[in-house]
Amino acid sequence: MSICNIHAFYEEDELAKASQVSYLAHEGDVLQFHNAQDFYRKDLFSAYYLAATAFQRLTSLDSRATLNLLSVLCGALFLGVMPPFLRRVFDMPEWLSWIAFINTPILMITFTYGNEAAFAVAMIASAAFALTFGQVPGTVPAGILYAVAAFSRTDYLLIGPALALLTIVRGANGIDWKKTLARLLLLMLVSLTLRSPI
């Protein structure tokens, strides 16, 4: 449940997340993340907390404002990469994507207050968009972004099979299975090589 105050949006667990980010930004050693005090699911949302901590150090905002602004920027990233992604994969006009996304209340709500889902969705959307580019130049960043999303919310691991479908390489006679397998293995290798900071 969100607390509805136009001057201070926050979700019921956002203040605990803000405390975690504040601790990491001011007292914790990010290089010793696994030893840091756990205010709220530190190990489960590790990549989100590390990104939010870096963003707070960069902006010098208070923790709650940092999380909210980070979510808004994640929303801008999502809205920036998804319409071109849908155009490249499904030949869907970008204007139609914009209308659909802007008129989806849950999407707009997700990107208005600090939460790990906004960060993970932006990372997954960026990974999917990266896979629409060439073999290695698109696959390596996609694997990194997928791993970051998974270390932000573990349930985003379930999006892996959908990303795997984007590794399909078409040849003159249908699917080029050799290139597809090579691209899929590269995506998996990059994703699995990244380790959690915990």
C-alpha positions in Angstrom: 0.0 0.0 0.0 1.3 3.4 -0.9 1.0 6.4 1.4 -0.7 9.1 -0.7 1.1 12.3 0.0 1.8 14.3 -3.2 4.9 15.9 -1.6 6.4 12.7 -0.3 5.5 9.5 -2.2 6.7 6.3 -0.5 5.7 2.7 -0.3 5.3 0.9 3.0 8.8 -0.7 2.8 10.5 2.2 1.1 11.7 3.8 4.3 13.5 0.5 5.3 15.1 0.5 1.9 16.1 4.1 2.3 17.7 3.3 5.6 19.7 0.5 3.9 20.9 2.9 1.2 21.7 5.6 3.8 23.7 3.2 5.8 25.7 1.9 2.8 26.3 5.5 1.5 27.4 7.0 4.8 28.7 4.2 7.1 29.0 1.0 5.2 31.8 -0.1 3.0 30.4 -1.2 -0.4 33.4 -3.4 -1.0 32.5 -5.3 2.2 28.8 -5.4 1.2 28.3 -8.9 2.6 29.4 -7.7 6.1 27.1 -4.6 6.0 24.2 -4.4 8.4 20.9 -5.7 6.9 18.1 -3.2 7.3 15.8 -4.8 4.7 16.5 -7.8 2.5 20.0 -6.6 1.7 21.1 -9.9 0.1 17.9 -10.3 -1.9 18.1 -6.8 -3.5 21.9 -6.4 -3.5 22.4 -4.9 -7.0 19.5 -2.5 -6.4 21.1 -1.3 -3.1 24.5 -0.9 -4.7 23.2 1.1 -7.6 21.0 3.3 -5.3 24.0 3.8 -3.0 26.2 4.9 -5.9 23.4 7.2 -7.1 23.0 8.7 -3.6 26.7 9.4 -3.4 26.5 11.0 -6.9 23.5 13.2 -6.2 23.9 13.9 -2.4 20.1 13.7 -2.0 18.5 12.1 1.0 17.9 8.4 0.7 14.1 8.5 0.1 14.5 11.2 -2.6 17.4 9.2 -4.1 15.2 6.1 -4.4 12.3 8.0 -5.9 14.5 9.8 -8.5 16.2 6.6 -9.4 12.8 5.0 -10.1 11.8 7.9 -12.2 15.0 7.6 -14.2 14.5 3.8 -14.5 11.0 4.6 -15.9 12.5 7.0 -18.4 15.0 4.3 -19.5 12.2 1.8 -19.8 10.1 4.1 -21.9 13.2 5.0 -24.0 14.2 1.4 -24.9 10.9 -0.5 -25.0 9.3 1.2 -28.0 12.4 0.7 -30.2 12.7 -2.9 -28.9 9.1 -3.6 -29.9 9.6 -2.0 -33.3 12.7 -4.0 -34.0 11.3 -7.4 -32.8 7.5 -7.1 -33.7 7.5 -4.2 -36.2 5.1 -2.4 -33.8 4.9 1.4 -34.3 6.6 3.3 -31.5 3.7 5.7 -31.1 1.4 2.7 -30.3 3.9 1.5 -27.7 4.0 4.9 -26.1 0.2 5.1 -25.9 0.0 1.6 -24.4 2.7 2.3 -21.8 1.6 5.7 -20.7 -2.0 4.4 -20.3 -0.9 1.5 -18.1 -1.5 2.6 -14.5 0.6 0.0 -12.8 3.5 0.9 -15.0 3.3 4.5 -14.2 2.9 3.8 -10.5 5.9 1.5 -10.5 8.1 4.3 -11.7 7.0 7.0 -9.3 8.4 5.7 -6.0 11.6 4.0 -4.9 11.4 0.3 -5.4 13.6 -2.5 -6.7 11.0 -3.6 -9.3 11.5 -0.4 -11.2 15.2 -0.9 -11.4 14.9 -4.6 -12.4 12.3 -3.8 -15.1 14.6 -1.2 -16.6 17.5 -3.6 -16.6 15.5 -6.4 -18.2 14.1 -4.0 -20.8 17.7 -2.8 -21.6 18.9 -6.4 -21.8 16.1 -7.3 -24.3 16.9 -4.2 -26.4 20.6 -5.0 -26.4 19.8 -8.5 -27.8 18.3 -6.9 -30.9 21.8 -5.9 -31.9 24.7 -8.0 -33.3 26.0 -11.2 -31.9 28.7 -10.2 -29.4 28.1 -6.5 -29.1 24.5 -7.0 -28.0 24.8 -10.3 -26.1 27.5 -9.3 -23.6 25.7 -6.2 -22.3 22.4 -8.2 -22.3 24.0 -10.8 -20.1 25.4 -8.2 -17.7 22.0 -6.4 -17.5 20.1 -9.6 -17.0 22.4 -10.6 -14.1 22.0 -7.1 -12.5 18.2 -7.5 -12.8 18.4 -10.9 -11.2 20.5 -9.6 -8.3 17.9 -6.8 -7.8 14.9 -9.2 -7.7 15.4 -12.9 -7.9 12.0 -13.5 -9.5 13.3 -11.8 -12.6 15.3 -15.0 -13.2 12.1 -16.3 -14.7 12.4 -13.9 -17.6 15.5 -15.8 -18.7 13.7 -18.1 -21.1 12.1 -15.1 -22.9 15.5 -13.5 -23.3 16.8 -16.8 -24.6 14.3 -16.6 -27.4 15.8 -13.3 -28.4 19.1 -15.0 -29.1 17.6 -16.8 -32.1 19.6 -16.1 -35.3 17.7 -16.4 -38.6 19.5 -17.7 -41.6 18.5 -18.0 -45.3 16.8 -21.3 -44.6 15.2 -20.6 -41.3 16.9 -20.6 -37.9 20.7 -20.9 -37.9 21.0 -23.3 -35.0 24.8 -23.1 -34.7 24.8 -19.3 -34.4 21.8 -19.4 -32.1 23.4 -21.9 -29.7 26.6 -19.9 -29.7 24.7 -16.7 -28.9 22.6 -18.4 -26.2 25.7 -19.9 -24.5 27.4 -16.5 -24.6 24.4 -14.9 -22.9 24.3 -17.6 -20.2 28.0 -17.5 -19.7 28.1 -13.7 -19.2 25.0 -13.9 -16.9 26.4 -16.7 -14.8 29.9 -15.3 -14.6 28.8 -12.2 -12.7 28.7 -13.0 -9.0 26.5 -11.4 -6.4 28.3 -8.9 -4.1 27.0 -11.0 -1.1 
